Amino acid sequence: MKPHILFILFLFCLSCQSSKHKGVAVDQIKIARDQWGVPHIYAPTDAEVAYGLAWAECEDDFVTLQEQMLGIRGRLGEYKGRDGIVVDFGIQFMGLREVVNQHYESAVTGPFKKYVEHFVAGINAYAALHPEELLIPDVFPLSEKDILMGYLMGNVEISGAGKDLVKILENKIAPIPNADLPKGSNAIAISKRKTNTEETFLAINSHQPLEGWYSWYEAHLISEEGLNILGGTFPGGICIFHGVNQHLGWAHTVNHADFSDVYQLTMHPTEKLKYRFDGEWKTLTEKKYWAWLKMFGPIKIPIRRTIYESIYGPTFETEQGFFSWRYVVAQNLGAAEQWLAMNKATNFEEFKTALERRKIVSNNIVYADQDDNIYYLSNGKLPIRNPNYNWKSVLPGDTSATLWSNNYYPLDSLPQVENPNSGFVYNTNNTPFSSSAKADNPIEDEDNLTMGYQTTGVENNRSARLLELLTKSDTLDYATFKSIKYDLQYPTPLRSPNMTNLEMLLQLQPDKYPEIKEALRLLNDWDRSTHEDNTTASLFIVSLNTLIEQLKKEERYKPGQTITASDCAKAIHTAQQELQTQFGTLQVPLGALQKHQRDTVSLPLGGGPDVLAAMYSRKQEDGTYKGVAGESYIMLARFGPEGVQLETVNAYGTNAEKNHPHHTDQMELFVKRQLKPMTLDWEQVVQTADTIYSPMQVVNF
């Protein structure tokens, strides 16, 4: 027998022994891959399903999972050099390891502890069996704490709290909230009272990066303990983040409340590291962190950074003084367990009981179920803050009056709508006070001065267009619902929280600007469609992207800002030059400019920034624009007399490995705005599966 075969068998035996030690009967775990490579994972217990999910994630995107864990371990700099070490120190500065160490034993217990242990065992078994795939071998084995640190890191990112940390480190204090809003997501739930098919509709339509740490991974989890859910998670996710089970489903979108605060400390005039608090002088705690920086070849050097800790939290010395950072995520370690409880909920009451755990810090939730309940919640674990301070700005760090603790607004005080008369709820990252028909919307009150939600009237193009389409008729059929979800049209007028008069970009008078008069005529007459065949959408999107970049450089891309005619003319002029140089014309079909690309596949791509079928693209060396964020994993669900009917699509495919059969096989569906039928029925999955196997078996696709 060849030596490398013996080595694989040896590792296989070690992995099996490790699995038995963890109590995992891997032959009872079945991974059924459908024609699209999506893993449907079945096992007798929830914990064994977790093992199978970990194994499938490693098979499909082990590199991304490892990169996350390298960052968690403070070792990404060893793999990615300077870009990686920035992440290493950023995560260390957050103090996430300390949070996990402090709360793990008390917060992770019972069946959930077993679930996490099995997930980690699955990753470690895969790593042991595939040493050639390891980026840095001695990072393994992983621990349960590493995985839960990943959840904390993701919650910091999603809640927007990390932006305050970046501003401190870049000496850009005087923060303005939501100055650079995430690209966003859409979620829609329609009661059967507004459909003509006796069905309740749900659209799960998160707008994430198409690749990377927070790109969607589709999976189906089934156990004999009641788990049966299909939806999206991220590499390293231990269950489904949003999706549908036999009874109910929900979508997440990013919301913009105040989950993080920055404090300026008053330092002692002569004594180093002394700061004033409630009239007394306290001493900052010094904290030293290390990481390794890859130079060239095997050469790496150690880098040390020092930060501090005040009573408020992590503290940094900057050119502008000492600043402390306090964020809600640091007070929580139960998000993963709450998501698992949501996965297993069988009705509205059980789902709301899961929400009452209050461990998922942020995110809107749009919900629908088999009993025709629809629900919107702008979820947030928001501290009750002293209303005498301006929480939108840097706070005084010398008084307990600004030191919030474990006293949070109850769930029923958050903006929400349950079973409204209108028959619909939605969110597109707009204000939570516009989430249904006008008469059914939550009412903003004085609590929002410290909660920090977007105020009433803060809309975007997607929310304006969606409300227009949802109220156009009294009833909807499924085809119309799907067409609304895939809508490519900008509303009139254009809206942007950071450019309140954005409509000006389409209204400049050609006679006043002779150098760009042809471009202005095209924009004046544009039908506002971003279909891939539209020949003016390219001019608009390049002009809009250019305008935003101009405003960012001038630090004017902020909520409530206006733009000038000069701003618009300058951006349009730049866009005109770019299109004429690259294409020789201003009338470029959007699909010729904007592409859905991976490896050798390049397809025309419709959509634009902040349309319902949103797409955000980045200029490439050849002058085309590659879609990088926006429409990604999409799920449409119908709850009706025949049970749950599901359709989904992902941006590329299930597997991230180049040349894999499922690396690019959903791309054509994606650009054509088509969906693939999916099922929660395990027997049907088995009958139609391409491959069925257990973890640690070698599978050829």
C-alpha positions as CSV (number, residue, x, y, z in Angstrom):
1,M,0.0,0.0,0.0
2,K,1.4,3.5,-0.9
3,P,2.8,5.5,2.0
4,H,0.3,8.4,1.6
5,I,-2.6,6.0,1.7
6,L,-1.2,4.6,5.0
7,F,-0.9,8.1,6.4
8,I,-4.5,8.9,5.5
9,L,-5.7,5.7,7.2
10,F,-3.7,6.5,10.2
11,L,-5.3,10.0,10.5
12,F,-8.7,8.4,9.9
13,C,-8.2,6.1,12.8
14,L,-7.1,9.0,15.0
15,S,-10.2,10.9,14.0
16,C,-12.5,8.0,14.7
17,Q,-11.0,7.6,18.1
18,S,-11.4,11.3,18.8
19,S,-15.0,11.0,17.7
20,K,-15.7,8.1,19.9
21,H,-14.2,9.9,22.8
22,K,-16.7,12.8,22.2
23,G,-19.5,10.3,21.9
24,V,-20.2,10.8,18.2
25,A,-21.6,7.9,16.2
26,V,-20.6,9.3,12.8
27,D,-22.2,6.5,10.9
28,Q,-25.5,7.7,12.2
29,I,-25.0,11.2,10.7
30,K,-26.0,11.4,7.0
31,I,-25.1,14.3,4.7
32,A,-27.3,14.2,1.6
33,R,-26.1,16.5,-1.2
34,D,-28.8,17.6,-3.6
35,Q,-28.2,18.4,-7.3
36,W,-26.8,21.9,-6.2
37,G,-24.5,20.4,-3.6
38,V,-26.6,21.9,-0.7
39,P,-26.0,19.7,2.4
40,H,-29.1,18.2,4.0
41,I,-27.8,16.9,7.3
42,Y,-29.7,14.2,9.3
43,A,-28.9,12.6,12.6
44,P,-30.7,11.2,15.6
45,T,-29.7,14.0,17.9
46,D,-29.3,17.8,17.5
47,A,-25.7,17.5,18.7
48,E,-24.8,15.0,16.0
49,V,-26.4,17.3,13.4
50,A,-24.0,20.0,14.6
51,Y,-21.1,17.6,14.0
52,G,-22.4,17.0,10.5
53,L,-22.8,20.7,9.8
54,A,-19.3,21.4,10.9
55,W,-18.0,18.7,8.6
56,A,-20.0,20.0,5.6
57,E,-18.9,23.6,6.2
58,C,-15.3,22.4,6.2
59,E,-15.8,20.4,3.0
60,D,-17.3,23.5,1.3
61,D,-15.3,26.4,2.6
62,F,-12.5,25.4,5.0
63,V,-10.3,28.3,4.1
64,T,-12.8,31.0,5.2
65,L,-13.6,29.1,8.4
66,Q,-9.9,28.9,9.1
67,E,-9.3,32.6,8.4
68,Q,-11.9,33.5,10.9
69,M,-10.3,31.2,13.5
70,L,-6.9,32.7,12.8
71,G,-8.3,36.1,13.5
72,I,-9.9,34.8,16.7
73,R,-6.6,33.3,17.8
74,G,-4.7,36.5,16.9
75,R,-2.7,34.8,14.2
76,L,-4.1,36.1,10.9
77,G,-1.0,38.2,10.5
78,E,1.1,35.1,10.2
79,Y,-1.0,34.2,7.1
80,K,-2.0,37.5,5.5
81,G,0.8,39.8,6.6
82,R,-0.1,43.4,7.4
83,D,-3.8,43.1,6.5
84,G,-4.1,40.2,8.8
85,I,-2.3,41.7,11.8
86,V,-4.7,44.7,11.8
87,V,-7.5,42.2,12.3
88,D,-5.6,40.3,15.0
89,F,-5.1,43.4,17.1
90,G,-8.6,44.7,16.5
91,I,-10.1,41.5,17.8
92,Q,-7.7,41.4,20.7
93,F,-8.5,45.1,21.6
94,M,-12.2,44.2,21.8
95,G,-11.5,41.9,24.7
96,L,-13.6,39.1,23.3
97,R,-11.4,36.4,24.7
98,E,-11.8,37.8,28.2
99,V,-15.5,38.0,27.8
100,V,-15.7,34.3,26.8
101,N,-13.3,33.2,29.5
102,Q,-15.4,35.1,32.1
103,H,-18.8,33.8,31.1
104,Y,-18.2,30.4,29.4
105,E,-18.7,28.1,32.4
106,S,-21.9,29.8,33.6
107,A,-23.4,30.5,30.2
108,V,-22.7,27.4,28.2
109,T,-24.3,24.4,29.9
110,G,-26.6,21.4,29.3
111,P,-27.7,20.3,25.8
112,F,-26.3,23.5,24.2
113,K,-22.8,22.7,25.6
114,K,-23.0,19.3,24.1
115,Y,-24.2,20.8,20.8
116,V,-21.2,23.2,20.6
117,E,-18.8,20.4,21.6
118,H,-20.0,18.2,18.8
119,F,-19.7,21.1,16.3
120,V,-16.1,21.7,17.4
121,A,-15.3,18.0,17.3
122,G,-16.5,17.9,13.7
123,I,-14.1,20.7,12.7
124,N,-11.2,19.1,14.5
125,A,-11.9,15.7,13.0
126,Y,-11.9,17.2,9.5
127,A,-8.7,19.1,10.2
128,A,-7.0,15.9,11.4
129,L,-8.0,14.0,8.3
130,H,-7.0,16.8,5.9
131,P,-3.7,18.2,7.1
132,E,-2.8,19.4,3.6
133,E,-5.6,21.9,3.8
134,L,-4.4,23.6,7.0
135,L,-3.3,27.2,6.6
136,I,-1.3,27.1,9.9
137,P,-1.3,23.6,11.3
138,D,-0.7,24.3,15.0
139,V,-3.9,26.4,15.2
140,F,-5.8,23.1,15.6
141,P,-7.5,21.7,17.6
142,L,-10.0,24.4,18.0
143,S,-11.9,24.9,21.3
144,E,-15.6,25.7,22.0
145,K,-14.5,29.1,23.2
146,D,-13.0,29.9,19.8
147,I,-16.3,29.3,18.0
148,L,-18.3,31.4,20.5
149,M,-15.7,34.2,20.1
150,G,-16.5,34.1,16.5
151,Y,-20.2,34.8,17.4
152,L,-19.1,37.7,19.5
153,M,-17.0,39.1,16.7
154,G,-19.9,38.8,14.2
155,N,-22.3,40.5,16.6
156,V,-19.8,43.4,17.0
157,E,-19.7,43.7,13.2
158,I,-23.4,43.4,12.6
159,S,-24.4,45.8,15.4
160,G,-22.1,48.5,14.0
161,A,-20.2,48.8,17.3
162,G,-16.9,48.2,15.7
163,K,-17.1,51.5,13.8
164,D,-16.6,53.4,17.1
165,L,-13.4,51.4,17.7
166,V,-12.1,52.2,14.2
167,K,-12.8,55.9,14.8
168,I,-10.8,55.8,18.0
169,L,-7.8,54.0,16.4
170,E,-7.8,56.3,13.4
171,N,-8.0,59.4,15.5
172,K,-11.3,60.3,14.1
173,I,-13.3,61.1,17.2
174,A,-16.4,63.3,17.1
175,P,-18.4,60.4,15.6
176,I,-21.6,60.9,13.8
177,P,-23.9,57.8,14.1
178,N,-24.5,55.7,11.0
179,A,-22.2,57.9,8.9
180,D,-21.5,54.9,6.7
181,L,-24.6,52.7,6.7
182,P,-24.2,49.0,5.8
183,K,-25.5,48.1,2.4
184,G,-28.5,46.5,4.0
185,S,-31.1,43.9,3.5
186,N,-34.8,43.3,2.7
187,A,-37.4,41.3,4.5
188,I,-41.1,41.1,3.8
189,A,-44.0,39.1,5.4
190,I,-47.5,39.1,3.9
191,S,-50.6,37.7,5.7
192,K,-52.9,35.4,3.7
193,R,-55.5,38.2,4.3
194,K,-53.6,40.1,1.6
195,T,-52.8,37.1,-0.7
196,N,-55.3,35.5,-3.0
197,T,-53.9,32.0,-2.5
198,E,-54.7,31.3,1.2
199,E,-50.9,31.4,1.8
200,T,-48.7,33.5,4.0
201,F,-45.6,34.8,2.2
202,L,-42.1,35.4,3.6
203,A,-39.1,36.9,1.7
204,I,-35.7,36.3,3.3
205,N,-33.4,38.6,1.4
206,S,-30.2,39.7,3.2
207,H,-27.8,41.9,1.3
208,Q,-24.4,40.6,2.4
209,P,-20.9,40.5,0.8
210,L,-21.0,37.8,-1.9
211,E,-17.7,36.3,-0.7
212,G,-15.7,36.2,2.6
213,W,-16.3,35.8,6.3
214,Y,-19.9,37.0,6.2
215,S,-21.1,35.5,3.0
216,W,-24.1,33.1,3.2
217,Y,-23.8,29.3,3.3
218,E,-27.0,27.3,2.7
219,A,-27.8,24.2,4.8
220,H,-30.7,22.0,5.9
221,L,-30.6,20.5,9.5
222,I,-32.8,17.6,10.6
223,S,-32.8,15.6,13.8
224,E,-35.1,13.2,15.6
225,E,-35.2,15.8,18.5
226,G,-37.3,18.2,16.5
227,L,-34.7,20.1,14.4
228,N,-35.8,20.6,10.8
229,I,-34.8,23.9,9.3
230,L,-33.4,25.2,6.0
231,G,-31.7,28.5,5.6
232,G,-28.5,30.5,5.7
233,T,-25.6,30.5,8.1
234,F,-21.9,31.7,7.8
235,P,-18.8,29.5,7.8
236,G,-18.3,28.8,11.5
237,G,-22.1,29.1,12.2
238,I,-23.4,26.3,14.4
239,C,-27.0,26.6,13.3
240,I,-29.2,28.5,10.9
241,F,-29.2,32.3,11.3
242,H,-32.3,32.9,9.3
243,G,-34.5,30.5,7.5
244,V,-37.7,28.3,7.6
245,N,-38.7,25.2,9.5
246,Q,-42.0,23.2,9.2
247,H,-43.9,25.8,11.2
248,L,-42.4,29.2,10.8
249,G,-39.6,31.3,9.4
250,W,-37.8,34.6,9.9
251,A,-35.5,37.0,8.1
252,H,-32.9,39.3,9.6
253,T,-31.9,42.8,8.4
254,V,-29.4,45.2,10.0
255,N,-30.8,47.9,12.2
256,H,-29.2,51.1,13.3
257,A,-29.7,51.7,17.0
258,D,-27.0,52.8,19.5
259,F,-25.1,49.7,20.6
260,S,-21.8,51.3,21.4
261,D,-20.5,54.4,23.2
262,V,-17.2,56.4,23.3
263,Y,-16.0,58.2,26.4
264,Q,-13.3,60.8,26.7
265,L,-11.4,60.5,29.9
266,T,-10.1,63.3,32.0
267,M,-6.5,62.5,32.8
268,H,-4.5,63.6,35.8
269,P,-2.3,66.6,34.9
270,T,0.9,65.0,36.3
271,E,0.4,61.4,37.3
272,K,0.6,59.0,34.4
273,L,-2.4,56.8,33.6
274,K,-4.6,58.4,36.3
275,Y,-8.2,59.3,35.2
276,R,-10.9,61.1,37.1
277,F,-14.2,59.3,37.9
278,D,-16.9,60.6,40.3
279,G,-14.4,63.0,41.9
280,E,-11.7,60.4,42.5
281,W,-8.6,59.4,40.6
282,K,-8.5,55.8,39.2
283,T,-5.6,54.1,37.5
284,L,-5.9,52.6,34.0
285,T,-5.0,48.9,33.8
286,E,-2.3,48.2,31.2
287,K,-3.0,45.4,28.7
288,K,-0.3,44.1,26.3
289,Y,-1.1,42.1,23.2
290,W,1.1,40.2,20.8
291,A,0.8,39.0,17.3
292,W,3.1,37.7,14.6
293,L,3.6,39.5,11.3
294,K,4.5,37.5,8.2
295,M,7.3,39.1,6.3
296,F,8.5,36.9,3.5
297,G,8.8,33.1,3.2
298,P,8.9,31.5,6.6
299,I,10.1,34.8,8.2
300,K,7.8,36.4,10.8
301,I,8.4,38.9,13.5
302,P,6.6,39.6,16.8
303,I,4.6,42.8,17.1
304,R,3.4,44.2,20.5
305,R,0.7,46.7,21.2
306,T,-0.5,48.2,24.5
307,I,-3.9,49.4,25.3
308,Y,-5.6,50.1,28.6
309,E,-8.8,49.3,30.5
310,S,-10.9,51.8,32.4
311,I,-14.1,51.3,34.3
312,Y,-15.9,51.9,31.0
313,G,-14.0,49.3,29.0
314,P,-11.1,49.1,26.5
315,T,-9.2,52.4,26.5
316,F,-6.8,53.9,23.9
317,E,-4.3,56.7,23.9
318,T,-4.7,58.8,20.8
319,E,-3.5,62.1,19.4
320,Q,-6.6,63.6,20.9
321,G,-6.4,62.1,24.4
322,F,-7.6,58.9,26.1
323,F,-10.8,57.4,24.9
324,S,-12.8,54.4,26.3
325,W,-15.2,52.2,24.3
326,R,-18.2,50.4,25.8
327,Y,-20.4,48.1,23.7
328,V,-23.3,45.9,24.4
329,V,-22.0,42.7,22.8
330,A,-19.3,42.5,25.6
331,Q,-22.1,41.8,28.0
332,N,-23.5,38.8,26.1
333,L,-22.5,35.2,25.4
334,G,-25.7,33.5,24.5
335,A,-26.5,34.6,20.9
336,A,-25.7,31.1,19.5
337,E,-27.9,29.4,21.9
338,Q,-30.8,31.8,21.2
339,W,-30.5,31.2,17.5
340,L,-30.7,27.5,18.1
341,A,-33.9,28.0,20.2
342,M,-35.3,30.0,17.3
343,N,-34.4,27.2,14.9
344,K,-36.4,24.7,17.0
345,A,-39.5,26.9,17.7
346,T,-42.7,25.4,16.6
347,N,-45.1,28.3,17.0
348,F,-45.2,32.0,17.5
349,E,-45.2,31.8,21.3
350,E,-42.1,29.6,21.4
351,F,-40.4,31.9,19.0
352,K,-41.2,35.0,21.2
353,T,-39.9,33.0,24.2
354,A,-36.6,32.5,22.4
355,L,-36.5,36.3,21.7
356,E,-37.0,37.0,25.4
357,R,-33.5,35.5,26.0
358,R,-32.2,38.9,24.7
359,K,-28.8,37.5,23.7
360,I,-28.9,38.6,20.1
361,V,-27.9,42.2,20.5
362,S,-29.2,43.7,17.3
363,N,-30.9,43.0,13.9
364,N,-34.5,43.5,12.7
365,I,-36.6,40.4,12.6
366,V,-39.4,39.8,10.1
367,Y,-41.4,36.7,10.9
368,A,-44.2,34.6,9.4
369,D,-45.7,31.2,10.3
370,Q,-48.1,28.4,9.3
371,D,-50.8,30.0,11.5
372,D,-50.7,33.3,9.5
373,N,-48.9,35.3,12.2
374,I,-46.7,38.0,10.8
375,Y,-44.4,40.1,13.0
376,Y,-41.8,42.8,12.8
377,L,-39.4,43.6,15.6
378,S,-36.5,46.0,15.6
379,N,-34.6,43.8,18.0
380,G,-32.0,45.4,20.2
381,K,-30.5,44.9,23.6
382,L,-30.3,48.6,24.5
383,P,-29.2,49.9,27.8
384,I,-31.4,52.4,29.7
385,R,-29.2,55.5,29.5
386,N,-29.3,58.8,31.3
387,P,-31.5,61.1,29.1
388,N,-29.5,64.2,30.3
389,Y,-26.6,63.3,27.9
390,N,-26.2,63.4,24.2
391,W,-25.6,59.7,23.4
392,K,-24.9,60.5,19.7
393,S,-21.6,62.2,20.5
394,V,-18.5,61.5,22.6
395,L,-19.5,61.2,26.3
396,P,-17.8,62.5,29.4
397,G,-15.8,59.7,30.9
398,D,-15.6,61.1,34.4
399,T,-19.0,60.2,35.9
400,S,-21.1,57.2,36.8
401,A,-24.0,59.0,35.2
402,T,-22.7,57.9,31.8
403,L,-21.8,54.4,32.9
404,W,-24.7,52.1,31.9
405,S,-24.7,48.6,33.2
406,N,-27.0,45.6,33.0
407,N,-30.3,47.5,32.9
408,Y,-31.9,47.1,29.4
409,Y,-35.2,48.1,27.8
410,P,-37.6,45.2,27.8
411,L,-38.5,43.5,24.6
412,D,-42.1,44.9,24.5
413,S,-40.7,48.5,24.6
414,L,-38.9,48.0,21.2
415,P,-40.4,49.1,17.9
416,Q,-42.6,46.3,16.6
417,V,-45.7,45.4,14.7
418,E,-47.8,42.2,15.2
419,N,-50.5,41.0,12.8
420,P,-51.4,44.5,11.4
421,N,-54.6,45.3,9.7
422,S,-52.7,46.1,6.5
423,G,-51.6,42.5,6.2
424,F,-47.9,43.2,5.7
425,V,-44.7,44.1,7.5
426,Y,-41.3,44.8,6.1
427,N,-37.8,46.3,6.6
428,T,-35.1,47.5,4.3
429,N,-32.8,49.0,6.9
430,N,-35.0,52.0,7.0
431,T,-36.5,53.6,10.2
432,P,-38.3,51.0,12.3
433,F,-41.1,53.5,12.6
434,S,-42.1,52.7,9.0
435,S,-42.6,49.0,8.9
436,S,-46.2,48.5,7.7
437,A,-49.0,50.7,6.5
438,K,-49.0,54.2,8.0
439,A,-51.9,53.4,10.5
440,D,-50.1,50.3,11.8
441,N,-46.6,51.7,12.3
442,P,-44.8,51.9,15.7
443,I,-44.9,55.4,17.2
444,E,-41.6,57.0,18.0
445,D,-41.4,58.3,21.6
446,E,-38.8,60.1,23.8
447,D,-37.1,56.8,24.6
448,N,-35.5,56.9,21.2
449,L,-33.3,59.8,22.3
450,T,-31.2,57.2,24.1
451,M,-32.1,54.1,22.0
452,G,-30.7,55.7,18.9
453,Y,-32.9,54.2,16.2
454,Q,-33.3,56.1,13.0
455,T,-36.0,58.6,13.5
456,T,-39.4,58.8,11.8
457,G,-39.1,59.7,8.2
458,V,-35.6,58.3,7.6
459,E,-36.3,56.2,4.5
460,N,-34.2,54.8,1.6
461,N,-35.0,54.0,-2.0
462,R,-35.9,50.4,-1.2
463,S,-38.4,51.3,1.6
464,A,-40.1,53.9,-0.5
465,R,-40.3,51.7,-3.5
466,L,-41.5,48.6,-1.5
467,L,-44.2,50.5,0.3
468,E,-45.4,51.9,-3.1
469,L,-45.6,48.3,-4.5
470,L,-47.2,46.7,-1.5
471,T,-50.0,49.3,-1.3
472,K,-50.7,49.3,-5.1
473,S,-53.4,46.6,-4.7
474,D,-55.4,45.0,-2.0
475,T,-54.2,41.5,-2.7
476,L,-51.1,39.8,-4.1
477,D,-50.5,36.5,-5.8
478,Y,-47.2,34.7,-5.5
479,A,-45.9,35.8,-8.9
480,T,-46.5,39.5,-8.0
481,F,-44.8,38.9,-4.6
482,K,-41.8,37.5,-6.4
483,S,-41.7,40.4,-8.9
484,I,-41.8,42.9,-6.0
485,K,-38.9,41.1,-4.3
486,Y,-36.9,41.3,-7.6
487,D,-37.9,44.9,-8.5
488,L,-35.1,46.8,-10.3
489,Q,-36.7,50.3,-10.3
490,Y,-35.7,53.4,-8.4
491,P,-38.6,55.5,-6.9
492,T,-39.4,59.1,-7.6
493,P,-37.9,61.1,-5.9
494,L,-34.6,59.4,-5.1
495,R,-33.8,59.1,-1.4
496,S,-30.7,58.7,0.7
497,P,-30.2,59.3,4.4
498,N,-26.8,60.8,3.6
499,M,-27.8,62.9,0.6
500,T,-31.3,64.1,1.3
501,N,-31.7,65.9,-2.1
502,L,-30.2,63.1,-4.2
503,E,-32.9,63.7,-6.8
504,M,-30.7,66.6,-8.0
505,L,-28.4,64.1,-9.6
506,L,-31.1,63.5,-12.3
507,Q,-32.3,67.1,-12.6
508,L,-29.4,69.3,-13.7
509,Q,-30.3,71.4,-16.8
510,P,-28.2,70.4,-19.9
511,D,-27.9,74.0,-21.2
512,K,-26.1,75.1,-18.0
513,Y,-23.4,72.4,-18.4
514,P,-22.4,72.2,-22.0
515,E,-19.5,69.7,-21.3
516,I,-21.9,67.1,-20.0
517,K,-25.1,68.0,-21.7
518,E,-25.6,64.7,-23.5
519,A,-25.1,62.8,-20.2
520,L,-27.6,65.1,-18.5
521,R,-30.2,64.6,-21.2
522,L,-29.9,60.8,-20.7
523,L,-30.2,61.1,-16.9
524,N,-33.1,63.6,-17.2
525,D,-35.0,61.1,-19.5
526,W,-34.0,57.9,-17.7
527,D,-36.8,55.5,-16.7
528,R,-34.9,54.6,-13.5
529,S,-34.6,50.9,-14.3
530,T,-31.5,48.9,-13.5
531,H,-32.2,46.0,-15.7
532,E,-29.1,44.6,-17.3
533,D,-30.3,45.8,-20.8
534,N,-30.9,49.4,-19.6
535,T,-28.5,51.8,-21.4
536,T,-28.6,54.7,-18.9
537,A,-28.3,52.8,-15.7
538,S,-24.5,52.4,-16.2
539,L,-24.1,56.2,-16.4
540,F,-26.2,56.7,-13.2
541,I,-24.5,54.0,-11.2
542,V,-21.0,55.2,-12.0
543,S,-22.1,58.8,-11.3
544,L,-23.6,57.8,-8.0
545,N,-20.5,55.8,-6.9
546,T,-18.3,58.7,-7.9
547,L,-20.4,61.2,-6.0
548,I,-20.4,59.0,-2.8
549,E,-16.6,58.7,-3.0
550,Q,-16.2,62.5,-3.4
551,L,-18.4,63.1,-0.4
552,K,-16.5,60.5,1.7
553,K,-13.2,62.2,0.9
554,E,-14.6,65.5,2.0
555,E,-16.1,63.9,5.1
556,R,-19.6,65.0,3.9
557,Y,-21.2,61.6,3.5
558,K,-23.2,61.8,6.7
559,P,-26.9,61.6,7.8
560,G,-28.9,64.6,6.9
561,Q,-26.4,66.1,4.5
562,T,-27.3,67.8,1.2
563,I,-25.4,67.8,-2.1
564,T,-24.9,70.7,-4.5
565,A,-25.3,71.1,-8.2
566,S,-21.5,71.3,-8.4
567,D,-21.1,68.0,-6.6
568,C,-23.5,66.3,-9.1
569,A,-21.9,67.9,-12.2
570,K,-18.4,66.9,-11.1
571,A,-19.5,63.3,-10.5
572,I,-21.3,63.1,-13.8
573,H,-18.3,64.5,-15.7
574,T,-16.1,61.9,-14.2
575,A,-18.5,59.1,-15.1
576,Q,-18.8,60.5,-18.6
577,Q,-15.0,60.3,-19.1
578,E,-14.8,56.8,-17.7
579,L,-17.6,55.4,-19.9
580,Q,-16.4,57.1,-23.1
581,T,-12.8,56.0,-22.5
582,Q,-13.8,52.4,-21.8
583,F,-16.7,51.9,-24.1
584,G,-16.6,54.8,-26.6
585,T,-20.2,55.8,-25.7
586,L,-22.4,56.9,-22.8
587,Q,-25.1,54.4,-23.6
588,V,-23.7,51.3,-22.2
589,P,-26.0,48.4,-21.3
590,L,-25.7,47.8,-17.6
591,G,-24.9,44.1,-18.2
592,A,-21.9,45.1,-20.3
593,L,-20.5,47.2,-17.4
594,Q,-21.6,45.2,-14.3
595,K,-20.7,41.6,-14.1
596,H,-21.3,38.6,-11.9
597,Q,-17.9,37.0,-11.9
598,R,-16.1,34.1,-10.4
599,D,-13.1,32.4,-11.9
600,T,-13.8,32.0,-15.7
601,V,-17.5,32.7,-15.4
602,S,-18.6,36.3,-16.2
603,L,-22.3,37.1,-16.6
604,P,-24.3,40.3,-17.2
605,L,-25.6,41.6,-13.8
606,G,-28.5,43.8,-13.2
607,G,-29.4,45.8,-10.1
608,G,-27.9,48.9,-8.5
609,P,-27.2,50.5,-5.2
610,D,-30.4,50.6,-3.0
611,V,-32.9,49.2,-5.5
612,L,-34.9,46.3,-4.1
613,A,-32.8,43.8,-6.0
614,A,-29.7,45.6,-4.8
615,M,-26.2,45.2,-6.2
616,Y,-23.1,47.0,-5.2
617,S,-20.1,46.6,-7.5
618,R,-16.4,47.5,-7.6
619,K,-14.4,48.6,-10.6
620,Q,-11.9,46.0,-12.0
621,E,-8.7,46.5,-13.9
622,D,-10.5,45.9,-17.2
623,G,-12.9,48.7,-16.6
624,T,-15.9,46.5,-15.8
625,Y,-17.6,46.4,-12.4
626,K,-17.8,43.2,-10.4
627,G,-20.7,42.7,-8.0
628,V,-19.4,42.3,-4.5
629,A,-22.4,42.9,-2.2
630,G,-26.1,43.1,-2.2
631,E,-28.4,40.3,-3.4
632,S,-26.8,37.1,-2.1
633,Y,-28.7,34.2,-0.4
634,I,-32.4,34.5,-1.2
635,M,-35.3,32.4,0.2
636,L,-39.0,32.8,-0.6
637,A,-41.4,30.8,1.5
638,R,-45.1,30.1,1.3
639,F,-47.1,28.8,4.3
640,G,-50.4,27.3,3.2
641,P,-52.7,24.3,3.2
642,E,-50.1,22.1,1.6
643,G,-47.5,23.0,4.2
644,V,-44.3,25.0,3.5
645,Q,-43.1,25.6,0.0
646,L,-39.6,26.9,-0.5
647,E,-37.5,28.4,-3.2
648,T,-33.9,29.6,-2.8
649,V,-30.8,30.7,-4.6
650,N,-27.2,31.6,-3.6
651,A,-24.9,34.0,-5.4
652,Y,-22.3,31.5,-6.7
653,G,-22.8,27.9,-5.4
654,T,-22.3,25.8,-2.3
655,N,-18.6,25.2,-2.5
656,A,-15.8,27.8,-2.4
657,E,-13.1,25.7,-4.0
658,K,-12.1,26.6,-7.5
659,N,-13.1,24.1,-10.2
660,H,-15.5,22.3,-7.9
661,P,-18.8,21.4,-9.7
662,H,-20.8,23.5,-7.2
663,H,-18.4,26.5,-7.2
664,T,-20.4,28.5,-9.8
665,D,-23.4,26.4,-10.7
666,Q,-26.1,28.8,-9.2
667,M,-24.7,31.9,-11.0
668,E,-26.9,31.7,-14.0
669,L,-30.0,31.2,-11.9
670,F,-28.9,34.2,-9.8
671,V,-28.4,36.7,-12.7
672,K,-31.7,35.5,-14.3
673,R,-33.5,36.2,-11.0
674,Q,-34.6,32.5,-10.8
675,L,-34.9,30.2,-7.8
676,K,-34.5,26.5,-7.2
677,P,-37.2,24.5,-5.4
678,M,-36.2,23.1,-2.0
679,T,-37.8,20.8,0.6
680,L,-37.9,20.1,4.3
681,D,-39.0,16.5,3.6
682,W,-36.0,14.2,4.4
683,E,-37.5,11.3,2.5
684,Q,-37.8,13.4,-0.6
685,V,-34.2,14.6,-0.1
686,V,-33.0,11.0,0.0
687,Q,-34.9,10.1,-3.1
688,T,-33.4,12.9,-5.2
689,A,-30.0,13.3,-3.6
690,D,-26.9,13.1,-5.8
691,T,-24.7,11.8,-2.9
692,I,-25.4,10.5,0.6
693,Y,-22.5,9.8,3.0
694,S,-21.3,10.1,6.6
695,P,-18.5,12.4,7.9
696,M,-15.0,11.0,7.4
697,Q,-16.0,9.2,4.2
698,V,-14.2,10.2,1.0
699,V,-16.8,11.6,-1.5
700,N,-16.2,12.3,-5.2
701,F,-18.5,14.9,-6.7
